[in-house]
Amino acid sequence: MMAAVKGKNTKPELAIRSALHGRGFRFRLHRKDLPGKPDLVFTSRNAVIFVHGCFWHGHDCHLFRWPKSREDFWREKIGANIERDRHQCEALAAAGWRIGTVWECALKGKTRLPFDSVVDQCAIWLKSDLKTMELKGDEARATV
């Protein structure tokens, strides 16, 4: 069953890619030479964007619920994903990359943000010098 779950080219990722490309941003996809193979890599802006699914990356939002079956398996798997994400972001930051994260809950569910607002905030962040950006349902945060 899990073989059917896509790790790249998901609907949220395709929507963000299409919108940013339409606004004139050019990027590379899933560069294997970077930690975590970021979904979008903006080489000229020294920035990457990850589009994370709330379940698979253990986001604390209404879209994430711990499964009732095989609890130990899921806690270990999702915990490892969270730890891997942290290490990959540290490695990217150490290499001088700016890191943006768009959470699935920013794009769907009861706390979603207007899609144009999500794309606007990504575009503003890409044009800025801010080091990080995190967009999640009902909230957006960018830091120096």
C-alpha positions as CSV (number, residue, x, y, z in Angstrom):
1,M,0.0,0.0,0.0
2,M,2.8,2.5,0.9
3,A,4.4,1.9,-2.5
4,A,1.5,4.0,-4.0
5,V,2.4,7.0,-1.9
6,K,4.4,9.5,-3.9
7,G,7.4,11.2,-2.5
8,K,7.6,13.9,-5.2
9,N,5.4,15.6,-7.8
10,T,2.5,15.6,-5.3
11,K,-0.6,17.8,-5.9
12,P,0.5,20.5,-3.4
13,E,4.0,20.5,-4.9
14,L,2.7,20.8,-8.5
15,A,0.4,23.6,-7.5
16,I,3.2,25.6,-5.9
17,R,5.6,24.9,-8.8
18,S,3.1,26.0,-11.4
19,A,2.2,29.2,-9.6
20,L,5.8,30.2,-9.0
21,H,6.8,29.4,-12.5
22,G,3.9,31.5,-13.7
23,R,5.3,34.4,-11.7
24,G,8.7,34.2,-13.5
25,F,10.6,32.1,-11.0
26,R,12.9,29.5,-12.4
27,F,14.1,26.5,-10.4
28,R,15.4,23.0,-10.5
29,L,13.6,20.0,-9.0
30,H,14.7,17.5,-6.4
31,R,18.5,18.1,-6.8
32,K,20.1,14.9,-5.6
33,D,23.3,16.6,-4.6
34,L,21.6,18.6,-1.9
35,P,20.6,17.2,1.5
36,G,16.9,16.2,1.5
37,K,16.5,16.6,-2.3
38,P,14.5,19.8,-1.9
39,D,11.3,20.0,-3.9
40,L,12.3,23.3,-5.5
41,V,15.8,24.7,-5.8
42,F,16.3,28.3,-6.7
43,T,20.1,28.3,-7.3
44,S,20.4,32.0,-8.3
45,R,18.6,33.0,-5.1
46,N,20.4,30.4,-2.9
47,A,17.0,29.2,-1.7
48,V,15.1,25.9,-1.5
49,I,11.5,25.1,-0.8
50,F,10.1,21.9,0.7
51,V,6.4,21.2,0.3
52,H,5.7,18.8,3.2
53,G,2.8,16.6,3.8
54,C,1.6,17.0,7.4
55,F,1.2,13.3,8.1
56,W,4.5,12.1,6.7
57,H,6.5,14.8,8.4
58,G,4.6,14.8,11.8
59,H,3.3,18.3,11.7
60,D,1.3,19.4,14.7
61,C,-1.9,20.4,13.0
62,H,-5.4,19.2,12.4
63,L,-4.4,17.1,9.4
64,F,-2.0,14.9,11.5
65,R,-3.3,12.0,13.7
66,W,-1.3,9.1,15.0
67,P,-2.6,5.9,13.4
68,K,-4.4,3.5,15.8
69,S,-2.9,0.4,14.2
70,R,0.8,-0.5,14.5
71,E,1.5,2.5,16.7
72,D,5.1,1.6,17.4
73,F,5.9,1.3,13.7
74,W,4.3,4.7,12.9
75,R,5.9,6.5,15.8
76,E,9.3,5.2,14.8
77,K,8.8,6.0,11.1
78,I,7.4,9.5,11.5
79,G,9.9,10.2,14.3
80,A,12.7,9.2,12.0
81,N,11.3,11.5,9.3
82,I,11.2,14.5,11.7
83,E,14.8,13.8,12.8
84,R,15.9,13.4,9.2
85,D,14.2,16.7,8.2
86,R,16.0,18.5,11.0
87,H,19.4,17.2,10.0
88,Q,18.9,18.0,6.4
89,C,17.8,21.6,7.2
90,E,20.9,22.0,9.4
91,A,23.1,20.7,6.6
92,L,21.5,23.0,4.0
93,A,21.8,26.0,6.4
94,A,25.4,25.2,7.1
95,A,26.1,25.2,3.3
96,G,24.5,28.7,3.1
97,W,21.1,27.8,1.6
98,R,17.9,29.7,2.6
99,I,15.2,27.2,3.5
100,G,11.4,27.6,3.0
101,T,8.8,25.1,4.1
102,V,5.2,25.0,2.9
103,W,3.0,22.7,4.9
104,E,0.1,20.8,3.4
105,C,-2.2,22.4,6.0
106,A,-1.5,25.8,4.4
107,L,-3.0,24.5,1.2
108,K,-5.9,22.3,2.3
109,G,-8.1,21.6,5.3
110,K,-10.0,23.9,7.6
111,T,-7.1,26.2,8.4
112,R,-5.8,26.6,4.8
113,L,-4.7,30.0,3.6
114,P,-5.9,31.5,0.3
115,F,-3.7,29.9,-2.4
116,D,-2.7,33.3,-3.9
117,S,-1.6,34.4,-0.4
118,V,0.6,31.3,-0.1
119,V,2.2,32.0,-3.5
120,D,2.6,35.7,-2.7
121,Q,4.4,34.9,0.6
122,C,6.7,32.4,-1.2
123,A,7.5,35.0,-3.9
124,I,8.1,37.8,-1.3
125,W,10.4,35.4,0.7
126,L,12.3,34.4,-2.4
127,K,13.0,38.1,-3.3
128,S,14.1,38.8,0.3
129,D,17.3,38.0,2.2
130,L,15.4,36.2,5.0
131,K,17.0,32.9,5.9
132,T,13.9,30.8,6.6
133,M,10.2,30.8,5.8
134,E,7.4,28.5,7.1
135,L,3.9,28.6,5.9
136,K,1.3,26.6,7.7
137,G,-2.5,26.8,8.1
138,D,-3.6,30.1,9.5
139,E,0.0,31.2,10.0
140,A,3.1,32.2,8.1
141,R,6.5,32.9,9.5
142,A,9.7,34.2,8.0
143,T,12.9,34.8,9.9
144,V,16.2,36.4,9.3
